[in-house]
Every structure is written in structure tokens, then in C-alpha cells.
């Protein structure tokens, strides 16, 4: 099972928006609405930011939103804040054998 | 408050074995599917294994299939990962997490080196 493809980096100024893509196949991203996004600060455990494409767990700001089209999912962070600077990973259900696959990760820099 | 506390990591020689434990508290452990996820130094996340709430079904990444075994003891609220035939490429921080991804432990470092 190959990792989902994300751009290595993305950046934006405070207050701007940044969008990260996550490209898979019809066997994972394209086949199910079970795409999640995680935020990870250095030395910390990942934090769930979105699940089922665009659902936010309690406590996650509505500045974080998600979408999916075909085999590509996207995470948009609006109104960038300094604390949004982190690594972001997507993940997708990948069927009953491989179950879950993660993306390659994107480092978001707030300029 | 949900807590997941991993233990059992350390330095092991190639070909060796190690058993990781994850003590869970703050939620009804036997109602949740659980998983292990690892992260090699400076690299991305990799899903390793998962087990259903009943413990009946287990699933593994191809990279660990046949070498790692996930299990749970609901009487102890503890998740396990038995790792055999360890390789250098298994070196990583191993996280215990609810399969949903909502809660994670802080991770335990496994280093496979001679």
C-alpha cells in the first residue's frame, strides 16, 4: 500500500489561507469518505483535525475545513495563525486488508 | 480525561523481539477499536496494526505482517504490540491510538541497532 501524496511544504502569511492536497487512488481516497487530517507539532503526538472528509472534532476551530474530489482530498486552513505552523498528514481508509494509509506529510509555515 | 500511556520501547538488536504496552484510562476501553502507528525519525506517519473492540479481528500493514502481533487485555485496559524479527527499518516512535484517531499516546521509541 503506497502512501498518499502530499506536497512537502506550504506557506502563508497570518490571516491568509493555505490549502493542502492529498492524492490517492480509487482504492483509498476515491473509494471512501473516510479521509482524516492530523496536525503534528515537533516532538508531539498527532492531533485529529478533521475526519470523514470535513467533520471537526470538538474543540477544533472552524478555520479548518476539508473537501474531496475524485481521488484527491484537500485541507484548507483559513485565517492562518502562528500556532498553525506544523506538519499536517492526511489518512484514508484503504479497504479491509490494508485498513488505513497515511499521506507523506506537509510542513506548513506561517510567514 | 482520556489517557494512553505507551511503554516497553528501547534498544534491541536486529532479529530481536520487543513487546510494547499501552495502558488506557478515561474511557470504556473494550468499546473501541485500537491501533498502533509509527513514525521513523524525521519521517512521516505509518499505520502498523489495528484490532477491533472485541479483539476478534486484527489487521496489519504489509511491512509488519507475519512479524508483529497486536492484542488486547480488556481486563487490564491494555493494548499490546509484540514485535519479532526486528529490522533496522522498524526503528521509530510507536504510538498507541484509538483507531478513529481522536486520541493518541505520547509514543515510545524503539531503536533496532547492533
Interface residues (C-beta under 8 A of the other chain):
Chain A: X1 X3 X36 X38 X40 X45 X46 X47 X48 X51 X57 X89 X91 X96 X97 X98 X99 X100 X101 X102 X103 X104 X105
Chain B: X35 X37 X44 X45 X46 X47 X50 X59 X61 X62 X95 X99 X100 X101 X102 X104 X105 X106 X107
